[in-house]
């Protein structure tokens, strides 16, 4: 936002007002949105929790002793608490979907290249996504329709037509084949009993709407998580190299150690990671070729204590793949904390993801 500091949760950028609006902000304003402020986040978005040594963590509106998730921490909390109708989030390993799930709202990471990141401080050039965080699937479709589309200022964006997301929102799921995750390579249950029960209730809503549920094992998700971490670390280290050499003391310990550790990768790590990425993408696309959507829990457990990062177990693989992924609430624990499910679509097919999300949302109005 022109004239305001874009700190990226850091001390290093605290005194640098932006000269221009980010492209997503400019598009929102052209669509009639009123931008009212910026929200808190972990330092340089390099955490799946709200931990921040400079500005403090972000409390979860449902339990102030618990974390809002990260890295789009303040966006998730502001939407969940009713301060705003919608917020923007960035997502490199789950940073829209994690706070979305933990705060009990809708968070949508569109296909890589669907939304411009011009004006955003990067974390990982090839993994960063930008998308909406809202209290309903309809609002997510509305915001995405406003911000999506090619931007010549961001070469990552593609000149792929933006469909009318709102117009197709109520088309239902009859006839869709939806993969239900079994083995994700972690060698442990997909979540707590409450997590799995809520997720399966969401799946039953899809089945009741006419979708076919198809069990699918994706043990390669374990490899995707590893390679996603390597790509993120190496790309983040490149962006931060000058500041690390000149202003290392201005980083908080958590971010500084993560960035320094990235320099332990071998010189050929990026090439090897990209080769692995291409092979895993092709294999996963072939495995899911007969599916219209894939579903997983968004998180294996409830929100962790305040300031503690959350796991990226189910989220990071879809940054790695670049596929669109939506989280939406599907109930609460006995203690009243939000539970969520994730819906993943084919590249550029956000419309089908949103349609399915609307079906689940309509069946779980109290979530």
C-alpha positions in Angstrom: 0.0 0.0 0.0 1.5 3.3 -1.2 2.9 5.4 1.6 2.7 2.8 4.4 5.5 0.6 5.7 5.7 -2.9 4.4 7.7 -4.5 7.2 7.2 -8.1 6.3 7.1 -8.7 10.0 10.8 -7.6 10.2 13.0 -4.9 11.8 15.0 -4.6 8.6 12.1 -3.2 6.5 10.3 -1.3 9.3 11.3 2.2 8.0 10.7 1.7 4.3 7.3 3.0 3.1 6.0 1.5 -0.1 6.2 3.6 -3.2 3.3 1.8 -5.0 0.4 -0.4 -4.2 0.8 -4.2 -4.8 -1.0 -5.3 -7.9 -3.5 -7.4 -5.8 -4.4 -4.3 -3.7 -4.8 -2.2 -6.8 -7.2 -4.7 -8.3 -9.2 -5.0 -5.1 -9.6 -1.2 -5.1 -10.7 -1.1 -8.7 -13.3 -3.7 -7.8 -14.6 -1.4 -5.0 -12.9 -2.8 -1.9 -11.9 -0.6 0.9 -8.4 -1.4 2.3 -8.3 -0.6 6.0 -4.9 -1.8 7.1 -2.2 -4.4 7.4 -1.9 -7.3 9.7 0.7 -9.1 11.8 2.9 -11.9 10.5 6.0 -13.9 11.5 9.3 -12.4 10.3 9.6 -12.5 6.5 6.8 -15.1 6.5 9.3 -17.8 7.3 7.2 -19.7 9.8 3.9 -21.6 9.8 3.2 -20.0 13.2 2.7 -16.4 14.3 6.0 -16.3 16.3 7.6 -12.9 15.9 10.4 -11.4 18.1 9.8 -7.9 17.0 6.0 -7.4 17.1 4.9 -10.4 19.1 2.6 -13.4 18.2 -1.0 -13.3 17.1 -3.6 -14.9 19.4 -6.3 -17.2 18.0 -9.7 -15.6 18.4 -11.2 -18.9 19.5 -8.7 -19.4 22.4 -6.3 -16.6 23.2 -3.8 -19.0 24.7 -3.4 -20.6 21.2 -1.8 -19.6 18.0 -3.5 -18.1 15.0 -1.1 -20.0 12.7 1.1 -18.6 10.0 2.4 -17.0 8.1 -0.8 -15.1 7.3 -1.5 -14.9 11.0 -3.1 -11.5 11.4 -5.2 -12.0 8.2 -6.7 -15.2 9.7 -7.4 -13.6 13.0 -8.8 -10.4 11.6 -11.3 -12.3 9.4 -12.3 -14.8 12.1 -12.9 -12.0 14.6 -15.1 -10.1 12.2 -12.8 -7.1 11.8 -12.9 -7.4 8.0 -14.9 -9.3 5.4 -11.7 -10.6 3.7 -8.0 -10.4 3.8 -5.1 -11.3 1.6 -2.6 -14.0 2.6 0.6 -15.4 1.1 1.2 -19.2 1.0 4.6 -20.8 0.5 4.1 -24.0 2.5 0.6 -23.5 3.8 0.5 -19.9 5.1 -3.0 -19.2 3.9 -4.5 -22.6 4.7 -2.9 -23.0 8.2 -4.3 -19.9 9.8 -7.5 -20.4 7.8 -7.9 -23.9 9.4 -6.8 -22.9 12.9 -9.0 -19.7 12.9 -12.0 -21.4 11.4 -12.3 -19.5 8.1 -12.0 -20.2 4.4 -8.5 -19.8 2.9 -7.8 -20.4 -0.8 -4.4 -20.9 -2.4 -5.0 -20.7 -6.1 -2.9 -22.3 -8.8 0.7 -21.0 -9.0 0.7 -18.2 -11.5 -3.0 -17.3 -11.1 -2.6 -14.2 -8.9 0.2 -11.6 -9.2 2.7 -11.3 -6.4 4.0 -7.9 -7.7 4.6 -5.8 -4.6 4.8 -8.7 -2.2 8.0 -9.3 -0.3 9.2 -12.8 -1.6 10.0 -15.8 0.5 10.4 -18.4 -2.2 10.0 -17.2 -5.8 8.8 -20.6 -7.2 6.6 -21.6 -4.2 4.9 -18.3 -3.2 1.2 -17.9 -3.9 -1.3 -15.1 -3.0 -5.0 -15.7 -2.3 -8.1 -14.7 -0.3 -9.0 -15.4 3.3 -12.7 -15.0 4.1 -15.6 -16.2 6.2 -17.4 -17.9 3.3 -16.7 -19.7 0.1 -18.7 -17.1 -1.8 -16.5 -14.3 -0.5 -13.4 -16.3 -1.5 -14.8 -16.6 -5.0 -15.6 -12.9 -5.1 -12.1 -11.8 -4.0 -10.3 -14.3 -6.2 -12.3 -13.2 -9.3 -11.2 -9.6 -8.5 -7.5 -10.3 -8.1 -6.8 -13.2 -10.5 -5.3 -12.8 -14.0 -2.1 -12.2 -15.9 0.1 -9.3 -14.7 3.0 -8.3 -17.0 4.9 -7.0 -13.9 5.0 -10.6 -12.5 6.4 -13.1 -15.0 5.1 -16.0 -12.9 1.6 -15.2 -13.9 0.1 -16.9 -16.9 -2.3 -15.6 -19.5 -4.9 -18.2 -18.7 -8.5 -16.9 -18.8 -10.1 -16.3 -15.4 -13.5 -18.1 -15.3 -16.6 -16.5 -13.6 -16.1 -18.2 -10.3 -19.2 -16.7 -8.8 -21.4 -17.8 -11.7 -20.5 -21.5 -11.3 -20.4 -21.5 -7.5 -23.7 -23.4 -7.1 -23.2 -26.0 -9.8 -22.8 -28.7 -7.2 -20.6 -31.8 -7.3 -22.8 -34.4 -8.9 -20.6 -36.8 -11.0 -17.3 -35.5 -9.7 -14.7 -38.1 -8.6 -13.0 -37.0 -5.4 -9.9 -38.7 -4.0 -9.9 -39.4 -0.3 -6.3 -39.4 1.0 -5.2 -42.6 2.7 -1.4 -43.1 3.0 0.5 -39.8 2.9 3.9 -41.3 3.6 4.0 -40.0 7.2 3.5 -43.5 8.7 1.0 -42.2 11.2 -2.8 -41.4 11.4 -4.0 -38.5 9.4 -5.1 -36.7 12.5 -6.7 -36.9 15.9 -10.1 -38.7 16.2 -11.9 -35.3 16.2 -10.0 -34.1 13.1 -10.8 -37.3 11.1 -14.4 -37.3 12.2 -15.0 -33.7 11.0 -13.1 -34.3 7.8 -15.2 -37.4 7.0 -18.4 -35.5 7.8 -17.3 -33.0 5.1 -16.6 -35.9 2.7 -20.1 -37.3 3.4 -21.6 -33.9 2.4 -19.8 -34.3 -0.9 -21.1 -37.8 -1.4 -24.6 -36.7 -0.5 -24.3 -34.1 -3.2 -23.6 -36.8 -5.8 -19.8 -37.0 -5.8 -18.0 -40.3 -5.9 -15.4 -40.8 -3.2 -12.3 -42.7 -4.3 -9.7 -43.8 -1.8 -6.2 -42.8 -2.9 -2.7 -43.3 -1.4 -0.1 -40.7 -2.1 3.0 -41.8 -0.1 5.1 -39.5 -2.3 3.8 -36.6 -0.3 6.6 -37.4 2.1 9.2 -36.7 -0.6 7.3 -33.6 -1.7 7.5 -32.2 1.8 11.3 -32.7 1.9 11.9 -31.2 -1.5 9.5 -28.3 -0.8 11.6 -27.5 2.3 14.8 -27.6 0.3 13.5 -25.3 -2.5 12.1 -22.9 0.0 15.3 -22.7 2.1 17.6 -22.2 -0.9 15.4 -19.6 -2.6 14.9 -17.7 0.7 18.6 -17.7 1.4 19.3 -16.1 -2.0 16.8 -13.3 -1.4 18.2 -12.6 2.1 22.0 -13.0 1.4 22.9 -9.3 1.4 20.9 -8.6 4.6 22.3 -11.6 6.3 25.9 -10.4 5.6 25.2 -6.8 6.5 22.4 -6.9 9.2 22.3 -10.4 10.7 21.8 -9.0 14.2 18.5 -7.4 13.0 16.9 -10.8 12.4 15.1 -12.6 15.2 16.8 -15.9 16.1 14.2 -18.1 14.5 14.4 -16.6 11.1 18.2 -16.0 11.2 18.9 -19.7 12.1 16.6 -21.0 9.4 18.2 -18.7 6.8 21.7 -19.6 7.9 20.9 -23.3 7.9 19.9 -23.0 4.2 23.5 -22.4 3.3 24.4 -26.0 4.3 22.8 -27.2 1.1 25.2 -28.3 -1.6 25.8 -26.1 -4.6 23.8 -28.4 -6.9 20.9 -28.6 -4.5 18.6 -26.3 -6.5 19.1 -28.3 -9.7 18.6 -31.6 -8.0 15.5 -30.3 -6.2 14.0 -29.0 -9.5 14.7 -32.4 -11.2 12.9 -34.2 -8.3 10.1 -31.7 -8.5 9.5 -32.4 -12.2 9.5 -36.2 -11.6 7.2 -36.0 -8.6 4.8 -33.6 -10.4 4.5 -36.0 -13.3 4.0 -39.0 -11.1 1.4 -37.3 -8.9 -0.5 -35.9 -11.9 -0.6 -39.5 -13.4 -1.8 -40.9 -10.1 -4.6 -38.4 -9.8 -5.5 -38.2 -13.6 -8.9 -39.9 -13.0 -9.8 -37.5 -10.2 -11.5 -34.2 -10.3 -10.5 -33.2 -6.7 -8.5 -34.6 -3.8 -9.3 -34.1 -0.2 -7.2 -34.3 3.0 -7.6 -32.8 6.5 -6.0 -29.4 6.5 -4.3 -29.9 9.9 -3.6 -33.1 11.9 -4.5 -31.4 15.2 -5.9 -28.2 16.7 -4.2 -24.9 17.0 -0.9 -25.2 19.0 0.0 -22.9 22.0 0.6 -19.3 21.2 3.8 -18.7 19.3 4.3 -22.3 18.4 4.6 -23.1 14.6 2.1 -25.5 13.2 2.9 -28.5 10.9 2.8 -28.2 7.1 2.1 -31.9 6.6 -0.9 -31.6 4.3 -0.3 -28.1 2.9 3.3 -27.9 1.7 2.9 -30.7 -1.0 0.5 -28.5 -2.9 2.8 -25.5 -3.0 5.4 -27.9 -4.4 2.8 -29.1 -7.1 1.4 -25.6 -7.6 -2.2 -26.9 -7.5 -5.1 -24.9 -6.1 -6.1 -25.8 -2.6 -8.9 -24.6 -0.3 -9.4 -25.0 3.4 -12.8 -24.6 5.0 -14.2 -25.3 8.4 -16.1 -28.5 9.0 -16.9 -28.4 12.7 -15.3 -27.8 16.1 -13.8 -29.9 18.8 -15.6 -30.5 22.1 -13.6 -27.5 23.4 -14.9 -25.3 20.6 -11.8 -25.1 18.5 -12.1 -25.1 14.7 -11.5 -28.2 12.5 -11.0 -28.0 8.8 -10.8 -30.0 5.6 -8.7 -29.3 2.5 -9.9 -29.6 -1.1 -7.3 -29.7 -3.9 -8.0 -29.3 -7.6 -6.4 -29.6 -10.9 -4.2 -26.7 -12.1 -6.2 -23.7 -13.3 -9.5 -25.3 -12.1 -10.2 -23.2 -9.0 -13.9 -23.2 -10.0 -14.4 -26.9 -9.3 -12.7 -26.5 -5.9 -14.9 -23.6 -5.0 -18.1 -25.5 -6.1 -17.2 -28.4 -3.9 -16.3 -26.1 -1.0 -19.7 -24.5 -1.3 -21.4 -27.9 -1.1 -19.5 -28.7 2.1 -20.2 -25.3 3.6 -23.9 -25.5 2.9 -24.0 -28.9 4.8 -22.1 -27.6 7.8 -23.6 -24.2 8.6 -22.6 -24.3 12.2 -18.9 -24.9 11.5 
